[in-house]
Amino acid sequence: MFLNGGQGLRSHRREFLQDGTLWLAALGGTCQSASSAAADSPAASPLRVGLVTDMHYADKPPVGSRHYRETPRKLEEAIDRVRSHEPAFVVELGDFVDAAASVEEELAWLKKIAREFERIARQRFFVLGNHCVDTLTKQEFLGEVGQPASSFSFDRHGWHVIILDACYRQDGAAYGRKNSHWDDANVPPAELEWLQADLAATQLPTIVMAHQRLDEHGKHSVRNREKVREVLESSQNVQAVFQGHSHQNDYQEIGGIHYVTLVAMVEGAGPENNGYSLLELFPDRSMKLAGFRRQASRQWPIANER
């Protein structure tokens, strides 16, 4: 598994399998590393996954359509709704906090919203968004939320789950300390190499979690998205990519893979402008996304055959 703590790239598979197994076990559930995939057998019930993105929490007044201080209240509703469905885990797809002027202020915001987010599920995973590591380093953000890596994978209930990190400049430098621009997002060569090896090692149906978009051509996209998609398509197992960043409901199918863009929680005032979802992944590789408030619901009753 690919491990990135913010000070360069490592791909020492054996070392991270050991550390990763301990980390996932410590989260209090049955989340497994790739080394235990053989012991993972799908059941008739679906794997339920909570999804939320672009919360942008900050203790500051609204800017345009972004209502930063309303995030905790919107999150409270999402916690109640998602928890009632007993998800196996929840993934936050990036921009958990908004960028602050100082490290101290950013850490204070992060501590506050991370404490509240803990109640949504026992197992929580974070995709790095550009705002998460604008003021902070990757090590600082990951350390505060208790996640040792920004790119990794695991097996659960007959499915393979991949968390990607595209918060790298085109020259390969990791985002942090206001050294980057939000539209210069890239998956670096070492991470692409890890991704290809990781997909080659599994036959399970796979979903990918990302912040920056891997489908569209535009400022919200990963710059080397074509290379990433080539790796995903070549595996023949990737069913869908769930992503955020552009704050809108969107959907495309490219190369037999579903690309689902989710709405931002921060957009709009009042509970009616909230947005979050529950993903159900079935043993036959079909999928169902139940969207709440502004989040669109989608269903894929038959898995793609490629």
C-alpha positions as CSV (number, residue, x, y, z in Angstrom):
1,M,0.0,0.0,0.0
2,F,1.1,3.5,-0.8
3,L,2.0,5.6,2.3
4,N,2.3,9.3,2.3
5,G,2.9,11.3,5.4
6,G,3.8,14.5,3.7
7,Q,7.6,14.1,3.5
8,G,8.0,12.2,0.3
9,L,6.6,9.0,-1.1
10,R,7.1,5.4,0.2
11,S,5.9,2.2,-1.4
12,H,7.2,-0.4,1.1
13,R,4.3,-2.8,0.9
14,R,5.3,-5.1,3.7
15,E,5.9,-2.3,6.2
16,F,2.6,-0.6,5.5
17,L,0.7,-3.9,5.6
18,Q,1.9,-4.4,9.1
19,D,1.2,-0.8,10.2
20,G,-2.0,-0.6,8.2
21,T,-3.4,-3.8,9.8
22,L,-2.8,-2.4,13.3
23,W,-4.3,1.0,12.3
24,L,-7.5,-0.5,10.8
25,A,-8.0,-2.8,13.7
26,A,-7.6,0.1,16.1
27,L,-10.5,1.8,14.5
28,G,-12.7,-0.7,16.3
29,G,-14.2,-2.6,13.4
30,T,-13.4,-5.4,11.0
31,C,-11.8,-3.2,8.3
32,Q,-9.1,-5.3,6.7
33,S,-5.8,-4.8,4.9
34,A,-5.1,-6.4,1.6
35,S,-3.2,-9.2,3.3
36,S,-6.4,-10.5,4.8
37,A,-8.5,-10.4,1.6
38,A,-8.8,-14.1,1.4
39,A,-10.7,-14.2,4.7
40,D,-13.2,-11.6,3.5
41,S,-16.4,-13.2,2.2
42,P,-19.3,-11.2,0.9
43,A,-22.7,-11.7,2.6
44,A,-26.2,-11.2,1.2
45,S,-26.6,-7.8,2.8
46,P,-25.0,-4.7,1.2
47,L,-21.9,-2.9,2.4
48,R,-23.2,0.5,3.5
49,V,-20.9,3.5,3.3
50,G,-21.7,7.1,4.3
51,L,-20.4,9.9,2.1
52,V,-20.0,13.6,2.7
53,T,-17.8,16.2,1.0
54,D,-16.7,19.8,1.0
55,M,-17.8,20.7,4.4
56,H,-15.3,23.7,4.5
57,Y,-15.8,24.3,8.2
58,A,-14.5,27.7,9.3
59,D,-15.4,30.2,12.0
60,K,-15.9,33.0,9.6
61,P,-18.8,34.8,7.9
62,P,-20.3,33.6,4.6
63,V,-18.5,34.3,1.3
64,G,-20.8,34.1,-1.7
65,S,-22.8,30.9,-1.4
66,R,-20.5,29.3,1.1
67,H,-21.9,29.4,4.7
68,Y,-19.0,28.1,6.8
69,R,-20.4,28.4,10.2
70,E,-23.5,26.4,9.3
71,T,-21.5,23.3,8.7
72,P,-21.8,21.9,12.3
73,R,-25.6,22.3,12.2
74,K,-25.8,20.5,8.8
75,L,-23.4,17.9,10.0
76,E,-25.6,17.2,13.0
77,E,-28.5,16.2,10.7
78,A,-26.1,14.1,8.6
79,I,-24.9,12.3,11.7
80,D,-28.4,11.4,12.8
81,R,-29.5,10.2,9.4
82,V,-26.3,8.3,8.4
83,R,-25.9,6.6,11.8
84,S,-29.5,5.3,11.7
85,H,-28.4,3.1,8.7
86,E,-25.4,1.7,10.6
87,P,-22.7,2.2,7.9
88,A,-19.6,0.1,8.0
89,F,-17.6,3.3,7.6
90,V,-17.9,6.9,6.4
91,V,-15.6,8.7,3.9
92,E,-15.2,12.5,3.9
93,L,-14.2,13.4,0.3
94,G,-12.0,16.4,1.0
95,D,-12.1,20.1,2.1
96,F,-13.1,19.1,5.6
97,V,-12.1,22.6,6.7
98,D,-11.6,25.8,4.9
99,A,-8.2,27.5,4.6
100,A,-7.2,29.7,7.5
101,A,-4.7,32.6,7.8
102,S,-2.6,30.8,10.4
103,V,-1.7,27.3,11.4
104,E,-3.0,27.9,14.9
105,E,-6.4,29.0,13.6
106,E,-6.6,26.2,11.1
107,L,-5.8,23.6,13.8
108,A,-8.5,25.0,16.1
109,W,-11.1,24.7,13.3
110,L,-9.9,21.2,12.5
111,K,-10.0,20.0,16.1
112,K,-13.6,21.3,16.6
113,I,-15.1,19.8,13.5
114,A,-13.1,16.5,13.8
115,R,-14.5,16.0,17.3
116,E,-18.1,16.4,16.0
117,F,-17.4,14.2,13.0
118,E,-16.3,11.4,15.3
119,R,-20.0,10.7,16.1
120,I,-21.0,9.8,12.6
121,A,-19.4,6.3,12.6
122,R,-16.8,4.2,14.4
123,Q,-14.7,4.1,11.2
124,R,-14.0,7.3,9.3
125,F,-11.6,7.9,6.4
126,F,-10.5,11.2,5.0
127,V,-9.6,12.2,1.4
128,L,-7.3,15.2,1.3
129,G,-8.8,18.3,-0.3
130,N,-6.9,21.3,-1.4
131,H,-8.2,23.4,1.4
132,C,-7.2,20.8,4.0
133,V,-3.6,21.3,3.1
134,D,-3.5,24.9,2.0
135,T,-2.4,26.2,5.4
136,L,-1.5,22.9,7.1
137,T,0.9,20.2,6.0
138,K,-0.3,16.8,5.2
139,Q,1.3,15.5,8.3
140,E,-0.5,18.0,10.5
141,F,-3.9,17.3,9.0
142,L,-3.6,13.6,9.0
143,G,-2.2,13.6,12.6
144,E,-5.2,15.6,13.9
145,V,-7.8,13.2,12.3
146,G,-5.8,10.1,13.3
147,Q,-5.1,8.8,9.8
148,P,-1.5,7.7,9.0
149,A,-1.7,7.9,5.2
150,S,-3.3,10.0,2.5
151,S,-3.4,7.1,-0.1
152,F,-4.2,3.6,0.8
153,S,-6.7,0.7,0.2
154,F,-8.5,-1.9,2.1
155,D,-11.1,-4.8,1.6
156,R,-14.4,-4.8,3.2
157,H,-17.4,-7.2,2.8
158,G,-16.4,-8.4,-0.7
159,W,-15.4,-4.9,-2.0
160,H,-12.0,-3.2,-2.5
161,V,-11.8,0.5,-1.5
162,I,-9.1,2.9,-2.6
163,I,-8.4,6.4,-1.2
164,L,-6.5,8.6,-3.6
165,D,-4.5,11.8,-3.0
166,A,-4.1,14.3,-5.8
167,C,-2.9,17.2,-3.7
168,Y,0.4,17.5,-5.5
169,R,1.7,20.2,-7.9
170,Q,2.7,19.3,-11.4
171,D,6.3,19.3,-10.3
172,G,5.6,16.7,-7.7
173,A,5.7,18.8,-4.6
174,A,3.1,18.0,-2.0
175,Y,0.5,20.7,-1.1
176,G,1.1,22.5,2.2
177,R,1.9,25.9,3.7
178,K,0.2,27.9,0.9
179,N,2.7,26.6,-1.7
180,S,0.1,25.5,-4.3
181,H,-2.9,26.6,-6.4
182,W,-6.1,24.7,-6.3
183,D,-6.3,24.0,-10.0
184,D,-2.8,22.4,-10.2
185,A,-3.8,18.9,-8.9
186,N,-1.9,15.8,-9.9
187,V,-1.5,12.1,-9.0
188,P,2.3,11.7,-8.8
189,P,4.2,8.9,-10.6
190,A,4.9,6.9,-7.4
191,E,1.2,7.0,-6.5
192,L,0.2,5.9,-10.0
193,E,2.7,3.0,-9.7
194,W,1.2,2.0,-6.4
195,L,-2.3,2.3,-7.7
196,Q,-1.6,0.0,-10.7
197,A,0.1,-2.6,-8.4
198,D,-2.7,-2.4,-5.9
199,L,-5.4,-3.0,-8.5
200,A,-3.5,-5.9,-10.0
201,A,-3.4,-7.6,-6.6
202,T,-7.2,-7.8,-6.2
203,Q,-10.1,-9.4,-8.1
204,L,-12.7,-7.7,-5.9
205,P,-15.1,-5.1,-7.3
206,T,-13.5,-1.7,-6.5
207,I,-14.6,1.8,-5.7
208,V,-12.3,4.8,-5.7
209,M,-12.6,7.9,-3.4
210,A,-11.1,11.1,-4.7
211,H,-11.4,14.9,-4.1
212,Q,-10.4,16.5,-7.4
213,R,-12.4,15.2,-10.4
214,L,-11.1,12.4,-12.6
215,D,-13.7,12.8,-15.3
216,E,-14.2,16.3,-16.6
217,H,-11.8,18.6,-18.4
218,G,-11.6,21.8,-16.4
219,K,-10.1,23.6,-13.4
220,H,-11.6,21.1,-10.9
221,S,-9.9,18.1,-12.6
222,V,-6.8,16.2,-11.9
223,R,-4.3,17.3,-14.6
224,N,-3.1,13.8,-15.4
225,R,-6.6,12.3,-15.2
226,E,-6.2,10.4,-18.5
227,K,-3.3,8.5,-17.0
228,V,-5.2,7.8,-13.9
229,R,-8.3,6.6,-15.8
230,E,-6.1,4.4,-18.0
231,V,-4.9,2.6,-14.8
232,L,-8.4,2.3,-13.5
233,E,-9.9,1.0,-16.7
234,S,-7.1,-1.6,-17.3
235,S,-7.9,-3.3,-14.0
236,Q,-11.4,-4.3,-15.2
237,N,-12.6,-4.2,-11.6
238,V,-13.2,-0.6,-10.9
239,Q,-16.9,0.1,-10.7
240,A,-17.1,3.7,-9.7
241,V,-15.2,6.8,-8.6
242,F,-16.8,9.1,-6.0
243,Q,-15.5,12.6,-5.9
244,G,-16.2,16.2,-4.8
245,H,-14.4,19.5,-5.3
246,S,-16.7,21.2,-7.8
247,H,-19.6,21.3,-5.3
248,Q,-22.2,20.0,-7.7
249,N,-24.3,17.0,-8.5
250,D,-22.8,15.4,-11.6
251,Y,-22.4,12.1,-13.3
252,Q,-20.5,10.6,-16.2
253,E,-19.7,7.1,-17.4
254,I,-16.3,6.8,-19.0
255,G,-14.7,3.5,-20.1
256,G,-17.3,1.5,-18.2
257,I,-16.6,3.3,-14.9
258,H,-19.2,5.5,-13.1
259,Y,-17.9,8.9,-12.1
260,V,-20.1,10.4,-9.4
261,T,-19.6,14.0,-8.2
262,L,-21.3,14.8,-4.9
263,V,-22.7,18.2,-3.7
264,A,-20.8,20.3,-1.1
265,M,-22.3,20.6,2.4
266,V,-21.0,24.2,2.7
267,E,-23.1,25.6,-0.2
268,G,-26.2,27.5,0.7
269,A,-27.9,28.6,4.0
270,G,-30.3,26.5,6.0
271,P,-31.0,22.8,6.4
272,E,-32.6,22.6,3.0
273,N,-29.2,23.3,1.4
274,N,-27.5,20.4,3.1
275,G,-26.1,17.4,1.1
276,Y,-24.8,14.0,2.1
277,S,-25.5,10.4,1.0
278,L,-25.5,6.7,1.8
279,L,-23.9,4.3,-0.6
280,E,-24.9,0.6,-0.7
281,L,-22.7,-1.9,-2.5
282,F,-24.2,-5.3,-3.2
283,P,-22.5,-8.7,-3.7
284,D,-23.6,-8.8,-7.4
285,R,-21.6,-5.5,-7.9
286,S,-24.8,-3.4,-8.2
287,M,-24.8,-0.1,-6.4
288,K,-27.3,2.3,-4.9
289,L,-26.6,5.9,-3.8
290,A,-29.3,7.4,-1.5
291,G,-28.9,11.1,-1.6
292,F,-30.3,13.4,1.2
293,R,-31.4,17.0,0.8
294,R,-29.6,18.4,-2.3
295,Q,-27.7,15.3,-3.1
296,A,-29.1,13.4,-6.0
297,S,-29.9,9.7,-5.7
298,R,-28.6,7.2,-8.3
299,Q,-28.8,3.5,-8.9
300,W,-26.8,1.0,-11.0
301,P,-28.8,-2.2,-10.8
302,I,-26.4,-4.3,-13.0
303,A,-22.6,-4.1,-12.7
304,N,-20.7,-3.2,-15.9
305,E,-19.2,-6.1,-17.8
306,R,-15.9,-5.2,-19.3
